[in-house]
Amino acid sequence: MKTRYIVNGRVYTGRSFQEKTVGIQDGTLRLLPPDAPVSGEVHDAAGKRVVPGFIDIHTHGAVGVDVNGAPPEDLEKIGRFFAGNGTTSWLASVLTDTEEQTRWCIDQCRAARKAASAGAELLGIHLEGPFLAPAYKGAMPEHLLRKGDAALLRSYQEQAEGFIRYLTVSPEVEGTVELISAARELGIAAAIGHSGADYDTAMAAIAAGAQAATHTFNAMQLLHQHRPAILGAVLESGVYCEAICDGRHLHPGIVRLLLKVKGPDRVVAITDSIMAAGLPDGKYHLGVNEVVVEDGDAKLASDGTRAGSTLTQDAALRNLLAFTGRSLEEILPLLTENPARLIGVFDRKGSIADGKDADLVILDQDNRVADVFLRGERLG
């Protein structure tokens, strides 16, 4: 079996950059001393840094493709675009839709899972709803929101053959606290969001097993000294906090505050991107919603509510570095290790270690993507 080598780069392993050679065989990687003998195909990363591939667990699409209407070949198109921006694996976020359309989306994702991919690996499905609060619906169609329904979720997961990995619910919606427990049994990580839940209700959801907060600060009741609400609960507790770091959804000061409160181990950098990512300003859609993008900012045509983003993860990385002044070593887990741990794939994704998938990004001195390796194959 042919072995590839990446030499002369500074390799991010053990949360620090080290002088290592990376050996790649059969899609997995092995760390070698910098002076290890190499032969065959050698990639010279001199002057660059080798980091784990990014993982986006919350995205609705890109390059003209909306996840809610995407057949397998279009999901592959998203994956190829993501790979070029350093995202080597992702979850397809299905916006609240009719049961029929949601089941169609599940079938498309399941088919894409079984097809050979030349782009970022589709790791699973994220259901954003339909068990959400109307008052904080954001871009969710209100008439399709519903109470917690464990039987429906179980049916979806059976149809998906276990491919649903992540679920967003609102704790105050009837039946959702019980739904979180059911999700856990089904192998689904639950997040709370799109919510005006009070502190006690949010804490009950966390006690039931909620592991994250969806796009923290956005589409949720904010903090008040007398009514800490859902935001107070997620900041105080140990759950992961998603963050959209495009400079629009969160002020840089809020990004700094979030990292100071939660620490770099409990923040997950997502894009929440829509089909307009990678494309110019114009008219698009997000599920059943019409969206207008101006100056890269996506908003509902109906009322101006912000509707996802046009962000990519490589841009999010550079934004985080600029917003926080923290080191690359501190920021990288937000795009790699943390999402992998949250959705249960850290055994093979999210870090550079022996035996893990060879999903690698090579960054230049400006932290721009110079090269990408997907499961050991260099992106052409």
C-alpha positions in Angstrom: 0.0 0.0 0.0 1.4 3.4 -1.1 2.4 5.7 1.8 2.4 9.5 1.5 4.4 11.8 3.7 4.0 15.4 4.7 7.4 16.8 5.7 9.0 20.0 7.1 5.7 21.4 8.4 4.9 22.4 12.0 2.3 19.8 13.0 -0.5 20.6 15.5 -0.7 17.6 17.9 -1.3 17.6 21.6 -2.5 21.2 21.3 0.9 22.5 20.3 2.9 22.8 17.1 5.7 20.2 16.8 8.4 19.2 14.4 6.9 16.0 13.0 6.6 14.0 9.8 3.1 12.9 9.0 2.8 9.5 7.3 -0.5 8.6 5.5 -1.5 5.1 4.6 -4.9 3.7 3.7 -6.6 7.0 4.7 -5.2 7.1 8.2 -2.3 8.9 9.6 0.8 8.2 11.7 3.2 10.6 13.4 6.9 10.1 12.8 10.0 11.9 13.9 11.0 14.8 11.7 14.1 12.9 10.5 12.3 9.7 9.7 13.3 8.2 6.3 10.6 8.8 3.6 10.2 7.6 0.1 7.6 7.7 -2.6 5.1 10.6 -2.6 6.3 13.4 -0.4 4.6 16.7 0.2 6.8 19.5 1.4 5.0 21.8 3.9 8.1 23.9 4.7 7.1 27.2 6.3 3.5 26.1 6.8 1.5 24.5 9.6 -0.4 21.2 9.4 -3.6 21.2 11.4 -6.7 18.9 11.7 -9.4 19.3 9.1 -12.2 21.6 10.3 -15.6 20.2 11.2 -18.8 22.2 10.6 -21.7 20.7 12.6 -24.3 23.5 11.7 -24.7 24.5 8.0 -27.6 24.7 5.7 -25.8 24.8 2.4 -23.4 26.7 0.1 -22.7 27.4 -3.6 -26.4 27.5 -4.6 -27.4 24.4 -2.8 -29.9 24.4 0.1 -29.8 21.3 2.2 -33.6 21.1 2.4 -33.8 20.5 -1.3 -30.5 18.8 -2.0 -30.2 15.3 -3.7 -27.0 13.4 -3.1 -25.1 15.0 -6.0 -25.8 18.5 -4.6 -24.8 17.5 -1.1 -21.5 16.4 -2.8 -21.3 19.8 -4.4 -21.5 21.4 -0.9 -18.8 19.0 0.3 -16.4 19.9 -2.5 -16.8 23.6 -1.7 -16.3 23.1 2.0 -13.2 21.1 1.4 -11.6 23.9 -0.5 -12.0 26.1 2.6 -10.5 23.5 5.0 -13.8 21.9 6.2 -13.1 18.2 5.8 -16.3 16.9 7.4 -19.7 18.3 8.2 -23.3 17.8 9.3 -26.2 18.6 7.0 -28.5 20.9 8.9 -32.1 20.3 8.0 -34.3 23.4 8.7 -37.8 22.8 10.1 -39.9 21.5 7.2 -42.9 19.3 6.6 -42.6 15.7 7.8 -42.6 14.6 4.2 -39.8 16.9 3.1 -37.8 16.1 6.2 -38.0 12.4 5.4 -37.0 13.2 1.9 -33.9 15.0 3.2 -33.1 12.1 5.4 -33.2 9.7 2.4 -30.9 12.0 0.4 -28.3 12.3 3.2 -28.4 8.5 3.8 -27.8 8.0 0.0 -25.0 10.5 0.1 -23.4 8.7 3.0 -23.1 5.5 0.9 -21.8 7.2 -2.2 -18.1 7.8 -2.9 -17.2 11.4 -2.1 -14.4 13.7 -3.5 -15.3 16.4 -0.9 -15.8 16.9 2.8 -17.2 13.8 4.5 -20.9 14.0 5.4 -20.8 12.8 9.0 -24.5 12.9 9.6 -27.7 15.0 9.9 -28.5 17.9 12.2 -32.2 18.4 12.7 -32.8 22.1 13.6 -36.4 21.7 14.8 -39.3 21.2 14.5 -39.5 21.1 18.3 -38.9 24.9 18.6 -40.5 27.9 20.3 -42.5 30.2 17.9 -41.4 33.3 19.8 -37.8 32.6 18.9 -38.3 30.9 15.5 -35.8 33.0 13.6 -36.1 31.7 10.0 -38.2 28.7 11.0 -41.7 28.5 9.4 -44.0 28.9 12.4 -46.8 26.7 11.1 -44.5 23.7 11.0 -43.2 24.0 14.6 -44.6 21.3 16.9 -44.4 19.8 20.4 -41.8 17.3 21.4 -42.5 13.9 19.9 -40.1 11.1 20.8 -42.0 8.7 18.5 -41.4 10.9 15.5 -37.7 11.4 16.4 -37.3 7.6 16.8 -39.0 7.1 13.4 -36.7 9.6 11.8 -33.6 8.0 13.3 -34.7 4.5 12.2 -35.2 5.8 8.6 -31.8 7.5 8.8 -30.2 4.2 9.9 -28.7 6.1 12.9 -27.3 9.0 10.7 -29.0 11.7 12.8 -26.2 12.9 15.1 -27.5 16.3 16.4 -30.8 17.9 17.3 -31.9 21.4 18.3 -34.9 21.8 20.6 -36.4 24.6 22.7 -36.6 23.5 26.4 -39.9 25.4 27.0 -41.8 23.5 24.3 -44.0 20.8 25.7 -42.3 17.4 25.6 -38.8 18.5 24.7 -37.1 17.8 28.0 -38.3 14.2 27.7 -37.3 14.3 24.0 -33.7 15.1 25.0 -33.5 11.9 27.0 -34.9 10.0 24.1 -32.4 11.6 21.8 -29.6 10.5 24.0 -30.8 6.9 23.8 -30.9 7.2 20.0 -27.3 8.4 19.9 -28.2 12.0 19.1 -26.5 14.9 20.8 -29.1 17.5 21.8 -28.7 21.2 21.7 -31.0 23.9 23.1 -31.8 27.1 21.3 -34.4 29.1 19.4 -35.7 29.6 22.9 -37.0 32.0 25.5 -36.8 29.4 28.3 -36.3 30.6 31.8 -33.2 29.6 33.7 -34.8 26.6 35.6 -36.3 25.2 32.4 -33.1 25.4 30.6 -31.2 23.9 33.5 -33.7 21.0 33.5 -33.0 20.4 29.8 -29.3 20.3 30.5 -29.8 17.9 33.4 -31.8 15.7 31.0 -28.7 15.5 28.8 -28.6 18.6 26.5 -25.0 19.0 25.5 -24.8 22.2 23.6 -26.5 25.6 22.8 -27.4 26.4 19.2 -25.8 29.7 17.9 -25.4 31.1 21.4 -26.8 34.6 21.9 -28.7 34.4 18.7 -32.4 33.5 18.7 -32.6 33.1 22.4 -33.6 35.0 25.5 -30.7 37.1 26.7 -29.2 37.5 30.1 -30.8 39.7 32.8 -29.4 40.0 36.3 -32.8 38.9 37.8 -33.8 36.6 35.0 -30.7 34.7 33.7 -32.8 32.7 31.3 -31.5 30.2 28.8 -28.4 32.2 28.1 -27.4 32.3 31.8 -27.9 28.6 32.0 -25.7 27.7 29.1 -23.0 30.1 30.2 -22.9 28.8 33.7 -23.1 25.1 32.8 -20.7 22.8 31.1 -22.5 22.6 27.7 -20.8 23.4 24.5 -21.7 26.8 22.9 -22.0 27.2 19.2 -20.8 30.5 17.9 -21.1 32.2 14.5 -18.0 34.3 14.2 -18.7 36.4 11.1 -18.7 39.7 12.9 -22.4 40.1 12.3 -24.1 37.6 14.6 -21.7 38.3 17.5 -19.8 41.5 18.3 -16.0 40.7 18.7 -16.4 41.7 22.4 -19.1 39.0 22.8 -16.8 36.4 21.2 -14.0 37.4 23.7 -16.5 37.2 26.6 -17.8 33.8 25.5 -14.3 32.4 25.3 -13.4 33.9 28.7 -16.5 32.4 30.4 -16.6 29.0 28.7 -13.0 28.5 27.9 -11.6 27.2 24.6 -12.8 23.7 25.4 -16.5 24.5 25.3 -17.0 26.7 22.3 -17.7 25.3 18.8 -17.2 27.5 15.7 -20.0 27.0 13.2 -20.9 28.7 10.0 -24.8 28.3 9.9 -24.1 29.0 6.2 -26.9 29.0 3.7 -26.8 28.4 -0.1 -25.4 31.9 -0.7 -22.0 31.0 0.8 -19.4 31.2 -1.9 -21.7 33.3 -4.2 -22.3 37.0 -4.7 -25.1 39.1 -3.2 -28.6 38.4 -4.4 -31.8 36.5 -3.8 -31.7 33.0 -2.4 -33.7 30.7 -0.1 -33.4 28.9 3.1 -35.8 26.0 3.3 -39.2 27.6 2.5 -38.0 31.1 3.2 -36.9 33.8 0.6 -33.6 35.3 1.6 -31.9 38.5 0.4 -28.1 38.8 0.8 -26.6 42.3 0.8 -22.9 42.8 1.5 -22.7 39.2 2.4 -25.4 39.5 5.1 -28.3 37.1 4.7 -31.8 38.2 5.9 -35.3 37.1 5.4 -37.0 39.0 2.6 -40.2 39.1 4.6 -39.1 41.0 7.7 -35.3 41.4 7.7 -34.6 38.8 10.3 -31.0 37.5 9.9 -31.2 34.1 8.3 -28.0 32.1 8.6 -24.7 33.3 7.1 -22.3 33.3 4.2 -19.4 32.3 6.4 -16.8 29.7 5.7 -14.8 28.0 8.5 -11.4 29.3 7.2 -12.7 32.8 7.5 -14.2 32.0 10.9 -10.7 30.9 12.0 -9.1 34.1 10.9 -11.9 36.2 12.5 -11.5 34.4 15.8 -7.8 35.1 15.8 -8.4 38.8 15.0 -11.3 39.2 17.4 -9.6 37.6 20.4 -5.9 38.0 20.0 -5.5 34.4 21.2 -3.0 32.1 19.6 -3.7 29.6 16.8 -3.1 26.8 19.3 -5.9 28.0 21.5 -8.4 28.7 18.7 -8.0 25.5 16.6 -10.0 23.2 19.0 -13.1 25.4 18.3 -13.1 24.1 14.7 -11.7 20.6 15.3 -11.6 18.8 18.6 -14.7 20.4 20.2 -17.2 19.6 17.4 -15.7 16.1 17.1 -16.2 15.4 20.8 -19.7 16.9 20.8 -21.1 14.7 18.0 -19.1 11.6 19.1 -16.5 11.2 16.4 -13.3 12.2 18.2 -12.1 8.6 18.0 -11.3 9.3 14.3 -11.7 13.0 13.7 -10.7 16.3 15.2 -7.0 15.9 16.0 -3.8 14.6 14.5 -2.9 11.4 16.2 -1.9 7.9 15.2 -4.7 5.9 13.6 -7.0 8.8 13.0 -8.5 9.7 9.6 -6.0 11.7 7.5 -8.2 14.8 7.2 -5.6 17.6 7.2 -5.3 21.2 6.4 -2.1 23.0 5.6 -2.1 26.7 6.5 0.2 29.3 5.2 1.7 32.1 7.3 -1.5 34.2 7.0 -3.7 31.2 8.1 -5.1 30.7 4.7 -5.7 27.2 3.3 -2.7 26.2 1.2 -3.5 22.5 0.8 -6.1 20.0 2.1 -5.9 16.2 2.5 -9.2 14.3 2.6 -8.9 10.8 4.1 -5.3 10.8 2.9 -6.0 12.1 -0.7 -4.7 15.6 -1.6 -7.5 17.8 -2.8 -6.9 18.5 -6.5 
